[in-house]
Amino acid sequence: MRFSMAPLLIHSEAVPKEARDALKAASSAPPERRRAELERAARVLYRETELDCADARELVGLAPGENCH
């Protein structure tokens, strides 16, 4: 089981609104849509913060190593 900070990030004002919205969507999405929303949140975190791609993916509960573009 992978640890995710996503539930905490949803409520953090330090997280870009678009990323929080994607995390909220992921938390209520059916299983087949959840990963896409988490991917979107990771891309926003990568693009709008100083996090590197692997860290952004790990924060939302995805495996590092895939692309954030």
Secondary structure, DSSP 8 states (H G I E B T S, - for coil): -----HHHHTT-TTS-HHHHHHHHHHHHS-HHHHHHHHHHHHHHHHHHSS--HHHHHHHTT--TTS---
